[in-house]
């Protein structure tokens, strides 16, 4: 199994877990008037009453678009499925997609929009470490959690150890420093049937 196949498998497992959790029966909720538009400012609240706001910061264009486009489609499916099952704790997910173009400047601009205009509570992305490094400078001070599906730079591990990220940045892929230790083990166990 290649690196990207393993990453896809991990994302599918996470998505399946969220899907199963979201489709569990929840207590009945009362319907209220439509929520007001999102407030300007910090994304710490993650939206308005009645909905959870999720931002996506992935490369739909640029050098990593071949990876980013399928991820966006997968998140589309996940959000639709969760919302069709009643949302999370009875609240639907409002989903705002942005394209980081695999560019740190574009990623910072998109993260700023997600946090200050769209008022998201969390961001899925970025994939490229350079974009994540730029975008976290917007997300962490505003108390918006970022979860990267592919940023593997060991710089994030060091920054987290120093407390610089204040637990607002996470990743689903292991850092580059782990990979050289794991490849020989994986290959000696048969790897992809080699």
Secondary structure, 3 states (H helix, E strand, C coil): CCHHHHHHHHHHHHHHHHHHHHCCCCCCCCCCCCCCCCCCCCHHHCCCCCEEEEEEEECCCCCCHHHHHHHHHHHHHHHHHHHHCCCECCEEEEEEEEECCCCHHHHHHHHHHHHHHCCCCEEEECCCHHHHHHHHHHHHHHCCEEEECCCCCCHHHHHHHCCCCCCCEEECCCCHHHHHHHHHHHHHCCCCCC
